[in-house]
């Protein structure tokens, strides 16, 4: 329910949710399922969203953060292009836990590698609408999610540049949005190519805390 909770958190009433969700209803199945779930359980989902808003409203510099517990580092998986061989070697050595962690890296990597990517005009408009709704409630601090892609084969350079330019352009058009510089990261802070491990979560939290709170 993370997606529904997020959407409810940026809309003030069911009508606002429907208006927003109508723009994602034709997107991937995940969004359609979330929309259907909301209409089946509207009261429960709105109560969950209200709890999230209360939780977020209580944050300050002294609030302890919930970090991911995964301590595995993508550094330990070796070159991404050699994951299949790495996993086979770990299994031969009887290192099942490390092999399983590397296999999770491979599974996520395989989904993203060499996929055609471009900045979507629909998503760009939706991104601006989300920013406008958020800034109507509170100031917004925006930074790109960190990821690990040393060979540029998950997110090609042209796509990265285009996406970054689009984000900066849209953010500059919405009053109340502050763009925070990207978080400097390497393989040591990820447990796969897009998710931070415990070390990364702690560092990213402190990075944001110092710039936002």
C-alpha positions in Angstrom: 0.0 0.0 0.0 3.0 2.3 -0.2 1.8 3.8 -3.5 -1.8 4.4 -2.3 -0.6 5.9 1.0 1.7 8.3 -0.9 -1.1 9.4 -3.3 -3.5 9.9 -0.4 -0.9 11.9 1.4 -0.7 14.4 -1.4 -4.5 14.8 -1.9 -6.9 16.2 0.7 -10.1 14.3 -0.1 -11.4 11.3 -2.2 -12.2 13.6 -5.1 -8.6 14.8 -5.2 -7.5 11.2 -5.2 -9.8 10.2 -8.1 -8.6 13.3 -10.0 -5.0 12.3 -9.5 -5.4 8.6 -9.9 -7.3 9.1 -13.2 -3.9 10.0 -14.7 -2.3 6.7 -13.6 -5.2 4.4 -14.2 -4.0 3.5 -17.7 -0.4 3.1 -16.6 1.0 -0.3 -15.4 -1.1 -2.9 -13.7 0.4 -1.9 -10.3 -1.4 1.4 -10.5 -4.7 -0.1 -11.6 -4.5 -2.6 -8.8 -3.9 0.2 -6.3 -6.8 2.3 -7.6 -9.1 -0.8 -7.5 -8.0 -1.5 -3.9 -8.7 2.0 -2.8 -12.3 1.9 -4.0 -12.8 -1.5 -2.4 -11.4 -0.3 1.0 -11.7 3.5 0.9 -12.1 4.1 4.6 -9.2 1.8 5.6 -6.9 3.4 3.0 -7.8 6.9 4.0 -7.1 6.1 7.7 -3.8 4.6 6.7 -2.9 7.7 4.7 -3.9 9.9 7.7 -1.6 7.9 9.9 1.3 8.4 7.4 0.6 12.2 7.4 0.7 12.3 11.2 3.9 10.3 11.3 5.6 12.6 8.7 4.4 15.7 10.5 6.2 14.7 13.7 9.7 14.6 12.2 12.4 16.9 13.4 16.2 16.7 13.8 16.0 14.5 16.9 13.6 11.9 15.4 15.2 8.4 15.1 15.0 7.1 11.5 14.0 3.7 10.3 16.8 2.3 8.2 16.9 -0.8 6.0 18.4 -3.8 7.8 20.2 -5.3 4.8 24.0 -5.1 5.2 24.9 -6.7 1.9 27.0 -4.5 -0.4 26.9 -4.7 -4.2 30.7 -4.4 -4.0 30.7 -8.0 -2.8 28.8 -9.1 -6.0 31.7 -8.0 -8.2 31.2 -6.7 -11.8 27.6 -6.7 -12.8 28.3 -8.1 -16.2 29.8 -11.2 -14.5 27.1 -11.9 -12.0 26.1 -15.3 -13.4 29.7 -16.6 -13.0 30.0 -15.0 -9.6 26.9 -16.7 -8.3 28.0 -20.1 -9.7 31.3 -19.7 -8.0 29.8 -18.8 -4.6 27.5 -21.8 -4.8 30.4 -24.1 -5.6 32.2 -22.7 -2.5 29.1 -23.4 -0.3 28.5 -19.7 0.3 24.8 -20.0 -0.1 23.9 -16.7 1.7 26.2 -14.6 -0.4 25.1 -16.5 -3.6 21.4 -15.7 -2.7 22.3 -12.0 -2.2 24.1 -11.8 -5.5 21.2 -13.6 -7.2 18.9 -10.8 -6.0 21.2 -8.2 -7.5 21.2 -10.2 -10.8 17.4 -10.4 -10.8 16.9 -6.7 -10.4 19.8 -5.9 -12.8 18.4 -8.2 -15.5 15.1 -6.3 -15.5 16.7 -2.9 -16.2 19.8 -3.6 -18.3 19.6 -2.4 -22.0 16.0 -1.3 -21.8 15.0 1.5 -24.1 14.4 4.6 -22.0 13.2 8.1 -22.7 11.6 11.0 -20.8 7.8 10.5 -21.1 5.7 13.6 -21.7 2.8 12.2 -19.8 5.0 11.5 -16.8 6.5 14.9 -17.0 3.1 16.6 -16.7 2.2 14.3 -13.9 5.4 15.1 -12.1 4.6 18.8 -12.2 1.1 18.2 -11.0 2.5 16.3 -8.0 4.9 19.1 -7.2 2.1 21.7 -7.4 -0.1 19.6 -5.0 2.8 19.1 -2.5 3.9 22.8 -2.5 0.3 23.8 -1.8 0.8 22.1 1.6 4.5 22.6 2.4 7.9 23.5 0.9 9.3 20.7 -1.2 12.9 19.5 -1.4 13.7 17.4 -4.4 16.7 15.1 -5.1 17.2 12.2 -7.5 17.1 8.7 -6.0 20.6 7.2 -5.9 21.4 4.1 -7.9 24.4 2.1 -8.9 25.0 1.8 -12.6 28.8 2.0 -13.3 28.6 0.8 -16.9 25.7 3.0 -17.9 23.8 0.0 -19.2 20.7 0.4 -17.0 20.4 4.1 -17.4 22.2 5.3 -20.5 24.0 8.7 -20.3 21.7 10.4 -22.8 18.7 9.3 -20.7 20.3 10.4 -17.5 21.1 13.8 -18.9 17.6 14.2 -20.4 15.9 13.2 -17.2 18.0 15.5 -15.0 17.4 18.4 -17.3 13.6 17.8 -17.3 13.5 17.5 -13.5 15.4 20.8 -13.1 13.2 22.5 -15.6 9.9 21.4 -14.1 11.2 22.1 -10.6 12.2 25.7 -11.6 8.6 26.3 -12.8 7.0 25.4 -9.5 7.4 27.9 -6.7 8.3 26.3 -3.3 10.5 23.6 -4.8 14.2 23.4 -3.8 16.4 21.0 -5.7 19.0 19.3 -3.5 22.3 18.2 -5.1 22.5 14.5 -5.9 23.7 12.2 -3.1 27.3 10.9 -3.8 27.2 7.1 -3.7 29.1 4.0 -4.7 28.6 0.2 -4.6 29.2 0.1 -0.8 25.9 1.7 0.0 23.6 -0.5 -2.1 22.3 -4.1 -1.6 21.2 -4.1 -5.3 21.5 -1.5 -8.0 18.6 0.7 -6.9 18.1 0.0 -3.1 20.3 1.3 -0.3 21.6 -1.0 2.3 21.8 -0.1 6.0 25.0 1.9 5.5 23.5 3.7 2.6 20.2 4.4 4.3 22.0 5.9 7.3 24.2 8.1 5.1 21.3 9.2 2.8 19.2 10.1 5.8 21.9 12.2 7.3 22.5 13.8 3.9 18.9 14.9 3.7 18.5 15.8 7.3 21.4 18.3 7.0 19.9 19.9 3.9 16.2 19.9 4.7 15.6 20.1 8.5 
